[in-house]
């Protein structure tokens, strides 16, 4: 399904192992993008170390848009991507934080 496809694509695009990728798909939500309620999508990408610069995100954005337009049948003007750089101490896993894993 879409979640598995996005998981694999995200791992490839960000250069992370799939075991470190989490994907949530929320379909059927009311959303207005650029003043229009026509079908659209928002992708939120948060990661440690690979989404911290405009140059990095420009490359990631192009690749994510390729995946999303193909999978969702939307034009690029109906998709928005938000990138959030994270620090290892901001992610908890296995009773600790990523700093110690």
Order of alpha helices (4+ residues) and beta strands (2+ residues): alpha-beta-alpha-beta-beta-beta
